[in-house]
Amino acid sequence: MFQHLYGDVYYWTERHGQPETTYDWNSCAIRIDRANVFALVDPLPLTDAEIRQIEEIGTPTHILLTCNWHLREGE
C-alpha cells in the first residue's frame, strides 16, 4: 500500500523474493519541488491504485536503484 511517510516522502511495501525467502520489501518515492524531481527509489511493482496515487502527486522524473539487483520495476 502506498503511504505518506513525512513531508514529500512516500513508501510502499510489497511481498518480494523467491518462495522460500519471500518477505516484505519497501520502496520509496521522494519529491523535491525546488529541483523539479520526483524520484522512485528501488521501485517494486505497483497496483493500479498505487499508480493512481503516485500520479496524483506527480509524474516520476527519476528512478534510483541502490544496487544492481534492484532493477525490479525500474524498466
N, CA, C and O atoms as a CHARMM CRD file, in Angstrom:
* protein
*
  300
    1    1 MET  N      0.83800  -1.17300   0.00000 PROA 1      0.00000
    2    1 MET  CA     0.00000   0.00000   0.00000 PROA 1      0.00000
    3    1 MET  C      0.89100   1.24800   0.00000 PROA 1      0.00000
    4    1 MET  O      1.83200   1.33800   0.78800 PROA 1      0.00000
    5    2 PHE  N      0.59800   2.19500  -0.87100 PROA 2      0.00000
    6    2 PHE  CA     1.33500   3.44500  -0.99000 PROA 2      0.00000
    7    2 PHE  C      0.92200   4.35700   0.15500 PROA 2      0.00000
    8    2 PHE  O     -0.26500   4.63000   0.33400 PROA 2      0.00000
    9    3 GLN  N      1.90800   4.83500   0.94100 PROA 3      0.00000
   10    3 GLN  CA     1.59300   5.63400   2.11900 PROA 3      0.00000
   11    3 GLN  C      2.50600   6.84300   2.22100 PROA 3      0.00000
   12    3 GLN  O      3.66300   6.80900   1.80000 PROA 3      0.00000
   13    4 HSD  N      1.96100   7.91300   2.79100 PROA 4      0.00000
   14    4 HSD  CA     2.73900   9.11500   3.06700 PROA 4      0.00000
   15    4 HSD  C      3.56000   8.86600   4.32700 PROA 4      0.00000
   16    4 HSD  O      3.02000   8.41500   5.33700 PROA 4      0.00000
   17    5 LEU  N      4.85300   9.15500   4.27800 PROA 5      0.00000
   18    5 LEU  CA     5.71200   8.95800   5.43800 PROA 5      0.00000
   19    5 LEU  C      5.94000  10.27600   6.16100 PROA 5      0.00000
   20    5 LEU  O      5.63800  10.40100   7.34800 PROA 5      0.00000
   21    6 TYR  N      6.48200  11.27600   5.43200 PROA 6      0.00000
   22    6 TYR  CA     6.79300  12.55600   6.05000 PROA 6      0.00000
   23    6 TYR  C      7.11800  13.56300   4.95100 PROA 6      0.00000
   24    6 TYR  O      7.82500  13.23200   3.99900 PROA 6      0.00000
   25    7 GLY  N      6.61400  14.78100   5.07300 PROA 7      0.00000
   26    7 GLY  CA     6.93100  15.80300   4.07200 PROA 7      0.00000
   27    7 GLY  C      6.59000  15.31200   2.67800 PROA 7      0.00000
   28    7 GLY  O      5.43800  14.98500   2.39200 PROA 7      0.00000
   29    8 ASP  N      7.58500  15.26200   1.81700 PROA 8      0.00000
   30    8 ASP  CA     7.40500  14.78400   0.44300 PROA 8      0.00000
   31    8 ASP  C      8.01800  13.40800   0.24500 PROA 8      0.00000
   32    8 ASP  O      8.54500  13.10100  -0.82500 PROA 8      0.00000
   33    9 VAL  N      7.94600  12.57900   1.28500 PROA 9      0.00000
   34    9 VAL  CA     8.48000  11.21500   1.22200 PROA 9      0.00000
   35    9 VAL  C      7.32100  10.23200   1.40000 PROA 9      0.00000
   36    9 VAL  O      6.51400  10.35200   2.32200 PROA 9      0.00000
   37   10 TYR  N      7.26500   9.26600   0.49600 PROA 10     0.00000
   38   10 TYR  CA     6.21400   8.25200   0.48500 PROA 10     0.00000
   39   10 TYR  C      6.87400   6.88100   0.39000 PROA 10     0.00000
   40   10 TYR  O      8.04000   6.77200   0.00900 PROA 10     0.00000
   41   11 TYR  N      6.13100   5.84000   0.73600 PROA 11     0.00000
   42   11 TYR  CA     6.68600   4.49100   0.60400 PROA 11     0.00000
   43   11 TYR  C      5.57400   3.49400   0.32600 PROA 11     0.00000
   44   11 TYR  O      4.39600   3.76500   0.55700 PROA 11     0.00000
   45   12 TRP  N      5.97900   2.33600  -0.17700 PROA 12     0.00000
   46   12 TRP  CA     5.05400   1.22000  -0.33700 PROA 12     0.00000
   47   12 TRP  C      5.80200  -0.06900  -0.06400 PROA 12     0.00000
   48   12 TRP  O      7.02100  -0.14500  -0.22100 PROA 12     0.00000
   49   13 THR  N      5.06000  -1.07200   0.34300 PROA 13     0.00000
   50   13 THR  CA     5.61700  -2.36600   0.72200 PROA 13     0.00000
   51   13 THR  C      4.92600  -3.44900  -0.09500 PROA 13     0.00000
   52   13 THR  O      3.70500  -3.44300  -0.25300 PROA 13     0.00000
   53   14 GLU  N      5.71500  -4.36800  -0.60400 PROA 14     0.00000
   54   14 GLU  CA     5.17700  -5.49600  -1.36600 PROA 14     0.00000
   55   14 GLU  C      5.92900  -6.76000  -0.98500 PROA 14     0.00000
   56   14 GLU  O      7.09900  -6.70200  -0.60700 PROA 14     0.00000
   57   15 ARG  N      5.26200  -7.90000  -1.08400 PROA 15     0.00000
   58   15 ARG  CA     5.92700  -9.20100  -0.93400 PROA 15     0.00000
   59   15 ARG  C      6.83400  -9.38200  -2.13300 PROA 15     0.00000
   60   15 ARG  O      6.43300  -9.12100  -3.26700 PROA 15     0.00000
   61   16 HSD  N      8.05500  -9.82800  -1.88700 PROA 16     0.00000
   62   16 HSD  CA     9.02100  -9.95000  -2.97700 PROA 16     0.00000
   63   16 HSD  C     10.02500 -11.04200  -2.64300 PROA 16     0.00000
   64   16 HSD  O     10.33400 -11.27700  -1.47500 PROA 16     0.00000
   65   17 GLY  N     10.52600 -11.69900  -3.66000 PROA 17     0.00000
   66   17 GLY  CA    11.56600 -12.70400  -3.46700 PROA 17     0.00000
   67   17 GLY  C     11.14500 -14.08200  -3.94900 PROA 17     0.00000
   68   17 GLY  O     10.03300 -14.27400  -4.43900 PROA 17     0.00000
   69   18 GLN  N     12.03800 -15.01800  -3.80400 PROA 18     0.00000
   70   18 GLN  CA    11.77100 -16.40700  -4.15400 PROA 18     0.00000
   71   18 GLN  C     10.86800 -17.01600  -3.08000 PROA 18     0.00000
   72   18 GLN  O     10.90000 -16.57100  -1.93300 PROA 18     0.00000
   73   19 PRO  N     10.06300 -18.02600  -3.42900 PROA 19     0.00000
   74   19 PRO  CA     9.10900 -18.58800  -2.46500 PROA 19     0.00000
   75   19 PRO  C      9.70900 -18.93000  -1.09800 PROA 19     0.00000
   76   19 PRO  O      9.06300 -18.70800  -0.07400 PROA 19     0.00000
   77   20 GLU  N     10.91600 -19.45600  -1.06500 PROA 20     0.00000
   78   20 GLU  CA    11.48900 -19.83800   0.23300 PROA 20     0.00000
   79   20 GLU  C     12.01100 -18.63800   1.03000 PROA 20     0.00000
   80   20 GLU  O     12.27600 -18.76100   2.22600 PROA 20     0.00000
   81   21 THR  N     12.15900 -17.48400   0.38000 PROA 21     0.00000
   82   21 THR  CA    12.68800 -16.30500   1.07800 PROA 21     0.00000
   83   21 THR  C     11.80700 -15.07900   0.87600 PROA 21     0.00000
   84   21 THR  O     12.29100 -13.95100   0.97200 PROA 21     0.00000
   85   22 THR  N     10.54100 -15.27900   0.60100 PROA 22     0.00000
   86   22 THR  CA     9.64000 -14.15800   0.35300 PROA 22     0.00000
   87   22 THR  C      9.35000 -13.41400   1.65200 PROA 22     0.00000
   88   22 THR  O      9.00600 -14.02000   2.66700 PROA 22     0.00000
   89   23 TYR  N      9.49500 -12.10100   1.60400 PROA 23     0.00000
   90   23 TYR  CA     9.07500 -11.26400   2.72000 PROA 23     0.00000
   91   23 TYR  C      8.84200  -9.85300   2.21600 PROA 23     0.00000
   92   23 TYR  O      9.10800  -9.55400   1.05200 PROA 23     0.00000
   93   24 ASP  N      8.34500  -8.98100   3.08600 PROA 24     0.00000
   94   24 ASP  CA     8.00000  -7.62200   2.68300 PROA 24     0.00000
   95   24 ASP  C      9.24900  -6.78900   2.42600 PROA 24     0.00000
   96   24 ASP  O     10.19100  -6.79500   3.21900 PROA 24     0.00000
   97   25 TRP  N      9.24200  -6.06800   1.29700 PROA 25     0.00000
   98   25 TRP  CA    10.30500  -5.13800   0.92700 PROA 25     0.00000
   99   25 TRP  C      9.67400  -3.75700   0.76300 PROA 25     0.00000
  100   25 TRP  O      8.48700  -3.64300   0.45900 PROA 25     0.00000
  101   26 ASN  N     10.46200  -2.72400   0.96200 PROA 26     0.00000
  102   26 ASN  CA     9.96900  -1.35500   0.84400 PROA 26     0.00000
  103   26 ASN  C     10.58000  -0.64800  -0.35600 PROA 26     0.00000
  104   26 ASN  O     11.71000  -0.92400  -0.75900 PROA 26     0.00000
  105   27 SER  N      9.81000   0.26100  -0.90800 PROA 27     0.00000
  106   27 SER  CA    10.27100   1.18500  -1.93500 PROA 27     0.00000
  107   27 SER  C      9.82700   2.57800  -1.51400 PROA 27     0.00000
  108   27 SER  O      8.90200   2.72500  -0.71500 PROA 27     0.00000
  109   28 CYS  N     10.48800   3.60200  -2.05400 PROA 28     0.00000
  110   28 CYS  CA    10.18300   4.98400  -1.67700 PROA 28     0.00000
  111   28 CYS  C      9.91600   5.84100  -2.90100 PROA 28     0.00000
  112   28 CYS  O     10.35200   5.53200  -4.01000 PROA 28     0.00000
  113   29 ALA  N      9.19700   6.91100  -2.67600 PROA 29     0.00000
  114   29 ALA  CA     9.01700   7.97400  -3.65600 PROA 29     0.00000
  115   29 ALA  C      9.34300   9.27500  -2.93100 PROA 29     0.00000
  116   29 ALA  O      8.82900   9.53200  -1.84200 PROA 29     0.00000
  117   30 ILE  N     10.19700  10.09000  -3.53700 PROA 30     0.00000
  118   30 ILE  CA    10.63300  11.33800  -2.91300 PROA 30     0.00000
  119   30 ILE  C     10.43000  12.47100  -3.90800 PROA 30     0.00000
  120   30 ILE  O     10.89400  12.40200  -5.04600 PROA 30     0.00000
  121   31 ARG  N      9.73800  13.50900  -3.47300 PROA 31     0.00000
  122   31 ARG  CA     9.50100  14.67700  -4.32400 PROA 31     0.00000
  123   31 ARG  C     10.33600  15.84400  -3.80500 PROA 31     0.00000
  124   31 ARG  O     10.32600  16.14700  -2.61200 PROA 31     0.00000
  125   32 ILE  N     11.05400  16.48900  -4.71100 PROA 32     0.00000
  126   32 ILE  CA    11.85100  17.67600  -4.38000 PROA 32     0.00000
  127   32 ILE  C     11.39800  18.77200  -5.34100 PROA 32     0.00000
  128   32 ILE  O     11.91900  18.89300  -6.45000 PROA 32     0.00000
  129   33 ASP  N     10.43100  19.56000  -4.90900 PROA 33     0.00000
  130   33 ASP  CA     9.80900  20.54600  -5.79100 PROA 33     0.00000
  131   33 ASP  C     10.79500  21.56400  -6.35200 PROA 33     0.00000
  132   33 ASP  O     10.75100  21.86600  -7.54400 PROA 33     0.00000
  133   34 ARG  N     11.68300  22.09700  -5.51700 PROA 34     0.00000
  134   34 ARG  CA    12.58700  23.16200  -5.98100 PROA 34     0.00000
  135   34 ARG  C     13.52700  22.68400  -7.08500 PROA 34     0.00000
  136   34 ARG  O     14.08200  23.49900  -7.82200 PROA 34     0.00000
  137   35 ALA  N     13.71000  21.36700  -7.20400 PROA 35     0.00000
  138   35 ALA  CA    14.56400  20.80200  -8.25600 PROA 35     0.00000
  139   35 ALA  C     13.73200  20.13100  -9.35500 PROA 35     0.00000
  140   35 ALA  O     14.28900  19.53600 -10.27700 PROA 35     0.00000
  141   36 ASN  N     12.40900  20.22600  -9.25700 PROA 36     0.00000
  142   36 ASN  CA    11.51000  19.56200 -10.21600 PROA 36     0.00000
  143   36 ASN  C     11.81500  18.07500 -10.33800 PROA 36     0.00000
  144   36 ASN  O     11.87200  17.53200 -11.44100 PROA 36     0.00000
  145   37 VAL  N     12.01200  17.42100  -9.19300 PROA 37     0.00000
  146   37 VAL  CA    12.35100  15.99800  -9.16000 PROA 37     0.00000
  147   37 VAL  C     11.27200  15.24100  -8.39300 PROA 37     0.00000
  148   37 VAL  O     10.81200  15.67200  -7.33600 PROA 37     0.00000
  149   38 PHE  N     10.89000  14.11700  -8.94900 PROA 38     0.00000
  150   38 PHE  CA    10.02600  13.16700  -8.24900 PROA 38     0.00000
  151   38 PHE  C     10.62400  11.79500  -8.53700 PROA 38     0.00000
  152   38 PHE  O     10.43200  11.24500  -9.62100 PROA 38     0.00000
  153   39 ALA  N     11.33900  11.24900  -7.57800 PROA 39     0.00000
  154   39 ALA  CA    12.12400  10.02600  -7.77900 PROA 39     0.00000
  155   39 ALA  C     11.48300   8.82800  -7.09800 PROA 39     0.00000
  156   39 ALA  O     10.96700   8.92300  -5.98500 PROA 39     0.00000
  157   40 LEU  N     11.52900   7.70000  -7.79400 PROA 40     0.00000
  158   40 LEU  CA    11.15200   6.41600  -7.21100 PROA 40     0.00000
  159   40 LEU  C     12.44600   5.69600  -6.86700 PROA 40     0.00000
  160   40 LEU  O     13.34300   5.59100  -7.70500 PROA 40     0.00000
  161   41 VAL  N     12.54700   5.20200  -5.64300 PROA 41     0.00000
  162   41 VAL  CA    13.76900   4.54000  -5.17500 PROA 41     0.00000
  163   41 VAL  C     13.50100   3.04700  -5.03400 PROA 41     0.00000
  164   41 VAL  O     12.61200   2.63600  -4.28700 PROA 41     0.00000
  165   42 ASP  N     14.27700   2.23700  -5.75800 PROA 42     0.00000
  166   42 ASP  CA    14.12600   0.77300  -5.75400 PROA 42     0.00000
  167   42 ASP  C     12.66500   0.36500  -5.92200 PROA 42     0.00000
  168   42 ASP  O     12.12400  -0.34600  -5.07500 PROA 42     0.00000
  169   43 PRO  N     12.01400   0.81000  -7.01300 PROA 43     0.00000
  170   43 PRO  CA    10.57300   0.57700  -7.13600 PROA 43     0.00000
  171   43 PRO  C     10.18900  -0.88800  -7.29300 PROA 43     0.00000
  172   43 PRO  O     10.68600  -1.60100  -8.16500 PROA 43     0.00000
  173   44 LEU  N      9.29500  -1.30200  -6.42300 PROA 44     0.00000
  174   44 LEU  CA     8.64700  -2.60800  -6.52700 PROA 44     0.00000
  175   44 LEU  C      7.41000  -2.45400  -7.40100 PROA 44     0.00000
  176   44 LEU  O      6.96900  -1.33100  -7.64800 PROA 44     0.00000
  177   45 PRO  N      6.83800  -3.56500  -7.87600 PROA 45     0.00000
  178   45 PRO  CA     5.61000  -3.45900  -8.66800 PROA 45     0.00000
  179   45 PRO  C      4.52400  -2.70300  -7.89600 PROA 45     0.00000
  180   45 PRO  O      4.40400  -2.83000  -6.67800 PROA 45     0.00000
  181   46 LEU  N      3.74300  -1.91900  -8.63200 PROA 46     0.00000
  182   46 LEU  CA     2.66600  -1.12500  -8.05200 PROA 46     0.00000
  183   46 LEU  C      1.31500  -1.64200  -8.53500 PROA 46     0.00000
  184   46 LEU  O      1.17800  -2.09200  -9.67300 PROA 46     0.00000
  185   47 THR  N      0.33200  -1.57300  -7.66200 PROA 47     0.00000
  186   47 THR  CA    -1.03500  -1.88200  -8.07400 PROA 47     0.00000
  187   47 THR  C     -1.57700  -0.68800  -8.86600 PROA 47     0.00000
  188   47 THR  O     -0.98100   0.38900  -8.85400 PROA 47     0.00000
  189   48 ASP  N     -2.69200  -0.87900  -9.54500 PROA 48     0.00000
  190   48 ASP  CA    -3.31300   0.23300 -10.27100 PROA 48     0.00000
  191   48 ASP  C     -3.66400   1.37500  -9.32600 PROA 48     0.00000
  192   48 ASP  O     -3.49700   2.54300  -9.67800 PROA 48     0.00000
  193   49 ALA  N     -4.14400   1.05400  -8.13900 PROA 49     0.00000
  194   49 ALA  CA    -4.49500   2.08400  -7.15400 PROA 49     0.00000
  195   49 ALA  C     -3.25400   2.86400  -6.71900 PROA 49     0.00000
  196   49 ALA  O     -3.31600   4.08400  -6.56300 PROA 49     0.00000
  197   50 GLU  N     -2.13400   2.17500  -6.52400 PROA 50     0.00000
  198   50 GLU  CA    -0.89500   2.84900  -6.12800 PROA 50     0.00000
  199   50 GLU  C     -0.37200   3.73900  -7.25300 PROA 50     0.00000
  200   50 GLU  O      0.14800   4.82600  -7.00100 PROA 50     0.00000
  201   51 ILE  N     -0.51100   3.27900  -8.48200 PROA 51     0.00000
  202   51 ILE  CA    -0.10000   4.10100  -9.62900 PROA 51     0.00000
  203   51 ILE  C     -0.92200   5.38700  -9.66500 PROA 51     0.00000
  204   51 ILE  O     -0.37400   6.46400  -9.89800 PROA 51     0.00000
  205   52 ARG  N     -2.22000   5.28300  -9.43800 PROA 52     0.00000
  206   52 ARG  CA    -3.07100   6.47800  -9.41300 PROA 52     0.00000
  207   52 ARG  C     -2.64400   7.42700  -8.29700 PROA 52     0.00000
  208   52 ARG  O     -2.63100   8.64300  -8.48900 PROA 52     0.00000
  209   53 GLN  N     -2.29000   6.87500  -7.12200 PROA 53     0.00000
  210   53 GLN  CA    -1.84000   7.72100  -6.01700 PROA 53     0.00000
  211   53 GLN  C     -0.56100   8.46900  -6.39500 PROA 53     0.00000
  212   53 GLN  O     -0.43200   9.66000  -6.10900 PROA 53     0.00000
  213   54 ILE  N      0.37000   7.78500  -7.02700 PROA 54     0.00000
  214   54 ILE  CA     1.60900   8.43100  -7.45500 PROA 54     0.00000
  215   54 ILE  C      1.30200   9.51000  -8.48200 PROA 54     0.00000
  216   54 ILE  O      1.85800  10.60600  -8.40600 PROA 54     0.00000
  217   55 GLU  N      0.43200   9.22200  -9.43700 PROA 55     0.00000
  218   55 GLU  CA     0.09300  10.19800 -10.46800 PROA 55     0.00000
  219   55 GLU  C     -0.57100  11.43900  -9.88400 PROA 55     0.00000
  220   55 GLU  O     -0.44500  12.52700 -10.44700 PROA 55     0.00000
  221   56 GLU  N     -1.28200  11.29300  -8.75600 PROA 56     0.00000
  222   56 GLU  CA    -1.87300  12.45300  -8.08500 PROA 56     0.00000
  223   56 GLU  C     -0.79000  13.36400  -7.51400 PROA 56     0.00000
  224   56 GLU  O     -0.98300  14.57600  -7.41900 PROA 56     0.00000
  225   57 ILE  N      0.33800  12.78900  -7.13700 PROA 57     0.00000
  226   57 ILE  CA     1.45300  13.56300  -6.58500 PROA 57     0.00000
  227   57 ILE  C      2.26200  14.20200  -7.70600 PROA 57     0.00000
  228   57 ILE  O      2.70600  15.34400  -7.58400 PROA 57     0.00000
  229   58 GLY  N      2.45000  13.47400  -8.78600 PROA 58     0.00000
  230   58 GLY  CA     3.21500  13.98600  -9.92000 PROA 58     0.00000
  231   58 GLY  C      3.70300  12.85200 -10.79900 PROA 58     0.00000
  232   58 GLY  O      3.47100  11.67600 -10.52000 PROA 58     0.00000
  233   59 THR  N      4.38200  13.23400 -11.86100 PROA 59     0.00000
  234   59 THR  CA     4.95200  12.25300 -12.77600 PROA 59     0.00000
  235   59 THR  C      6.38900  11.97300 -12.36600 PROA 59     0.00000
  236   59 THR  O      7.18700  12.90600 -12.28400 PROA 59     0.00000
  237   60 PRO  N      6.74200  10.72800 -12.10800 PROA 60     0.00000
  238   60 PRO  CA     8.13200  10.42400 -11.72700 PROA 60     0.00000
  239   60 PRO  C      9.11500  10.89000 -12.80500 PROA 60     0.00000
  240   60 PRO  O      8.89600  10.69500 -14.00100 PROA 60     0.00000
  241   61 THR  N     10.19500  11.50800 -12.34500 PROA 61     0.00000
  242   61 THR  CA    11.23400  12.01200 -13.25300 PROA 61     0.00000
  243   61 THR  C     12.49700  11.16900 -13.21000 PROA 61     0.00000
  244   61 THR  O     13.28600  11.18200 -14.15500 PROA 61     0.00000
  245   62 HSD  N     12.69600  10.43700 -12.12000 PROA 62     0.00000
  246   62 HSD  CA    13.91300   9.64400 -11.94100 PROA 62     0.00000
  247   62 HSD  C     13.57900   8.30800 -11.28300 PROA 62     0.00000
  248   62 HSD  O     12.62200   8.19800 -10.51600 PROA 62     0.00000
  249   63 ILE  N     14.37400   7.31300 -11.59300 PROA 63     0.00000
  250   63 ILE  CA    14.32400   6.03200 -10.89300 PROA 63     0.00000
  251   63 ILE  C     15.71900   5.78500 -10.35000 PROA 63     0.00000
  252   63 ILE  O     16.68600   5.72000 -11.10800 PROA 63     0.00000
  253   64 LEU  N     15.82100   5.64800  -9.03500 PROA 64     0.00000
  254   64 LEU  CA    17.10600   5.43600  -8.37900 PROA 64     0.00000
  255   64 LEU  C     17.17900   4.00300  -7.87300 PROA 64     0.00000
  256   64 LEU  O     16.26800   3.52700  -7.19500 PROA 64     0.00000
  257   65 LEU  N     18.26600   3.32200  -8.20500 PROA 65     0.00000
  258   65 LEU  CA    18.47900   1.94600  -7.76200 PROA 65     0.00000
  259   65 LEU  C     19.67800   1.92300  -6.83300 PROA 65     0.00000
  260   65 LEU  O     20.75000   2.41500  -7.18400 PROA 65     0.00000
  261   66 THR  N     19.49900   1.35300  -5.64700 PROA 66     0.00000
  262   66 THR  CA    20.58400   1.35100  -4.66600 PROA 66     0.00000
  263   66 THR  C     21.56800   0.21500  -4.87400 PROA 66     0.00000
  264   66 THR  O     22.64700   0.21600  -4.28000 PROA 66     0.00000
  265   67 CYS  N     21.21200  -0.75700  -5.71200 PROA 67     0.00000
  266   67 CYS  CA    22.14300  -1.82900  -6.06900 PROA 67     0.00000
  267   67 CYS  C     21.64800  -2.49000  -7.35400 PROA 67     0.00000
  268   67 CYS  O     20.47400  -2.36400  -7.70200 PROA 67     0.00000
  269   68 ASN  N     22.52500  -3.18800  -8.05300 PROA 68     0.00000
  270   68 ASN  CA    22.20500  -3.69200  -9.38800 PROA 68     0.00000
  271   68 ASN  C     21.09300  -4.73400  -9.42100 PROA 68     0.00000
  272   68 ASN  O     20.47500  -4.90000 -10.47300 PROA 68     0.00000
  273   69 TRP  N     20.80700  -5.43500  -8.35200 PROA 69     0.00000
  274   69 TRP  CA    19.73700  -6.43400  -8.40600 PROA 69     0.00000
  275   69 TRP  C     18.37400  -5.82800  -8.06700 PROA 69     0.00000
  276   69 TRP  O     17.38900  -6.55600  -7.94200 PROA 69     0.00000
  277   70 HSD  N     18.31100  -4.51500  -7.91900 PROA 70     0.00000
  278   70 HSD  CA    17.04400  -3.85400  -7.65000 PROA 70     0.00000
  279   70 HSD  C     16.35600  -3.35800  -8.91100 PROA 70     0.00000
  280   70 HSD  O     15.48600  -2.49100  -8.83000 PROA 70     0.00000
  281   71 LEU  N     16.71700  -3.88000 -10.06600 PROA 71     0.00000
  282   71 LEU  CA    16.10200  -3.43800 -11.31100 PROA 71     0.00000
  283   71 LEU  C     14.57900  -3.52000 -11.21800 PROA 71     0.00000
  284   71 LEU  O     13.88100  -2.58800 -11.61800 PROA 71     0.00000
  285   72 ARG  N     14.06400  -4.62900 -10.69100 PROA 72     0.00000
  286   72 ARG  CA    12.63700  -4.83000 -10.42300 PROA 72     0.00000
  287   72 ARG  C     11.76900  -4.15700 -11.47300 PROA 72     0.00000
  288   72 ARG  O     11.81200  -4.53300 -12.64400 PROA 72     0.00000
  289   73 GLU  N     10.98300  -3.16800 -11.07000 PROA 73     0.00000
  290   73 GLU  CA    10.07900  -2.48200 -11.98900 PROA 73     0.00000
  291   73 GLU  C     10.68900  -1.19100 -12.52100 PROA 73     0.00000
  292   73 GLU  O      9.97400  -0.35100 -13.06800 PROA 73     0.00000
  293   74 GLY  N     11.98400  -1.02300 -12.36900 PROA 74     0.00000
  294   74 GLY  CA    12.64200   0.19600 -12.81500 PROA 74     0.00000
  295   74 GLY  C     12.62300   0.39800 -14.31000 PROA 74     0.00000
  296   74 GLY  O     12.82700   1.51500 -14.78600 PROA 74     0.00000
  297   75 GLU  N     12.38100  -0.66300 -15.06300 PROA 75     0.00000
  298   75 GLU  CA    12.33900  -0.53800 -16.51800 PROA 75     0.00000
  299   75 GLU  C     11.03400   0.08300 -16.91400 PROA 75     0.00000
  300   75 GLU  O     10.78200   0.28500 -18.10200 PROA 75     0.00000
